[in-house]
Amino acid sequence: MTVSRQQTIAWFDDRKGELTYSMYGSRNGSDGTADCSGSITQAVRDAGGVPYDYLYSTVTLAGYFEKNGYKRISVNQDWDAEAGDIILMSWGNDMSTSGGAGGHVGVMKDQTRFISVDYWTGGTIGTAVSEHVWNNYYAVQRPNYIEVWRPSGEGSANNNKIENMEGINMECILEKGNAQYYYNGTEIKGLANPDESKAIGDVYKAIHGKNITVVKVTDSELNSLLAVSKRKAI
C-alpha cells in the first residue's frame, strides 16, 4: 500500500475547529476528541495505510510507519523537509521515554509548516488541530530528541509538485497574537473581529468542502508578507 502525503495532511486540515484534545477519549477523532499519536495513526490509515492493530502511542508508532513503507531519514539532525514528513519527538533521551505528555508527533505540511493535534491551547474545545512554523515550534517546545519519517512510494514531494499544483491554494487566515488577517495569496486584509473570520471560513468551507487553513505567524513573517503584497506584479 502507498500512503498519500497530501491525504495525511488533509486529515488534519479537514478537522480544524472540530476536535478537542484528550488522551482519554477515542484518541482518533471518532468522538470529537483526539491526541497526537491517535490522530496520526488514523490519518496514515485513512491516507492508504495498512489497518492498525490498535491506536499506537509515540513509543510504538515507528513500527507502524515501517509497515507502511516509511523510512527514518533523520535522528536529531537538520533535514530538508518535505510535505508528508512525520516528526516524532521526545523530551526524554529517545522515543522509549515519550509516553503520555513526554512526547509528540505531527506532520509537515510543506518545507516550513508543521501540523498536529496538540495541547497548545490548553484543551480549549475545538482547537486541538494546531499549525505552526516548524522552526518556531521547535524553538518554543525544545524536544530533546526527534526522528523524521518519510513516506516512500510516491516519489519525493518536489517531484510531485507539478502534478499537485492544481490542488494548491494559498488562501488562509493568518494569526499573530489576538489579531487575524485574511490572505488570498496576493493581498492581506486585517479582520476587525472574530465574526469576520468566521464569515470567511463559512464561505470557504461552502466552496471547498473543508475548513480554511489558519496559520500562526510571527511579526517578521507577517511583515515579509505585507512587503510582498505591496509589490507591483513583474
N, C-alpha and C positions, 0 to 999 in steps of 0.2 A: 504494500500500500504506500501511496505517496501523500504526505501531509502538505496541504496548501498553506504557504506562508500567509497569503492575504486573507484566507478564511480564518486562520488562527487569530490574526489581528482583529478582523471584523467581529469575531465573537465578543470581544471586549467593547469595541466601539458601539455595537448594537445594543449593549446593556448599560450604557451610560445613563445615569439618572434612575435606574431601575433596581439596582442591587444594594443591599445593606451588608456591611461587613460583620461576619460572625464565624467563629471556628466551631460552633456547636450546633448549627442548623444543617441544612443539606450539604453545604460547602461547595456545591457546583451550580448554585443559582436556581435550582428547581423549586425552591420555596421562597425565592426572593432574597435569600442570603447566600453569601459565599465567602471563602477565604482565598488566599493567593494560590495555594497548591491544588485545592479542589477545582478552582476555576481553570487553571492551566491544563489540568488533566482533562477536563471536559472540553476545553477549547481545541486541544490537539485531537481528541477523539472525534469531535464534530467536524474537524477540518480534514478528515480522511484517515485518522489513526486507527490502529487496531483496538478492539474492545479492551477496556481496563479490567483488572481483577477487583480493584477497589479504588477509591479516591486516594491517590498517593499523597504523601507529605513531602516536604523539601528533602527529607532524609532519603526517601525511596524513589523519587522521580527519575533519577538518572537511568535506572533500569528500563523504565517505560519509554524514555526518549530513545534509548538504544534499540528497543523493539520496533520503533517507528522510523529507524534509519537516520536518526540524529547523530552527529559526530561532535565530540567535545573538542573545540578548537582553541580554547584559551583557559588557562588557570592562573588567576592573579596577575594577568598581564594585559596591557593595552591591546586592542584588536581593531581591525577595520570593520565596523558594524554594518550589518545588512538587515533589511526588513525581515522579520521572522526569527532572528536570533533570540534564543531564550536564555535569560540570565538567572542562574541560581546563586544565591548569596547567603552567607552565614556570618554571624557576629562572634562565632567561635573559631576554632582552628581549621575546621573543614565542614563538609555538609553533614557529617555524622552527628554534629552537635547543634544542628539548625532547627530542631523540632520546636513546635509551638511558636512563640514570639522570637525564637532565636535565629530565624532565617526568613528569607523572602524569595519570591520568584515572579518574573514577568517577562514580557516580550518587547523587542524593539519594533517600533512602527516603521522606522526608516533609519538613516545613519545617525540621527541625533535624539529622537524621541522614544521614550520608554512608557509602556502602559501596563497596568496590572490592577488586580483587586488588592486593596491595602487599607490600613487603618489611619491614613493620612489625616482625615477629618474627624478622628476620634469616634468613629462609628455612627456619624450622623446619617439618618435614614436616606437611602437613595444615592449615597455618594461614594460607594465602595470602589467604583472604577475610577482610577486616577491616572492622569497623564502628566509627564514631566520631561524636561530636557535631561537626558541621562547624566551628563556631567554635573549638572546642578543637584540632581537627586543623589548621586554618589557622594558629592561633597557634603551634603547635609547628613545622610544616613551613615556614611563611613563603615560599610561592612568590612570585616576583617579578611574575608575570603570570598572569591567569586569564581564561578565556572560559566563559560559561554558554550551553548549547544546550538549547532546549526543544522537545519533540515537538509537532507540530500534528496536527489531525485527530480528537483525542479530546475536544476542549474542554479547559478548564482542569481541573486536578486537583480544585479546590474545587467545580466544577460537577458533578463525578462523585462527590462524597463520599457522597451518599445512596445512589446505586446500588451503591457498593462497601462500604457499612457491613457487609454480611453477611460479607465476607471479612476484616474487621479482627480481629486477635487480639493483645491486649497481653501475652499470656503470654510470658515471656522469662527468660533468665539475665542478671543484672547482674554486672559485674566491676568491682571497684575495687582496683587493685593485684593482689595474690595472692588476695584474698577474693572469694567468689562468693555471690550471693543469688538465690533463686527468687522471681520476681514474677508473680503471676497476674492482674494488672490492678487488684487492690484491696489485697492483702497482700504483705508482703515477709518472707521467712524466710531466715536465714543458713544456708549449707551448710557442713557440718563438713569435708568433704574432696571430692576430685575424683570419687570413686565415687558420691556422692550426685548430683552434677551430671550424671554420665553416665547414671545410672538415670533421672533426669527426662527427659533428652534422648532416651533409648531409647523411653520410653513415649510421649513427644510425637511422635516420628517414626512410631511404630506407628499412632498415631491419625490424624495429619495427613498422613503420607506425605512429610514434609520435616523438615529439621533445625530445632530450636528456635533462635530468634534470641538471639544473645549481644551485649549492649550494654555498652560500656565507659563508666563514669560517673565523675564527679569526686565529691569529698567533698560539695560543696554540692548537686549533683544528687541524690545518694543521700539526704542529709538532708532535702531537699524532698519526695522520695517517701515517706520514712519518716513525715514530718509529715502528709502527706495520708492515708496508710494508717491513721493513728490516729484520724482524724476520724470522728465518727458520721455515718451517712447522713442527708441532709436529708429 
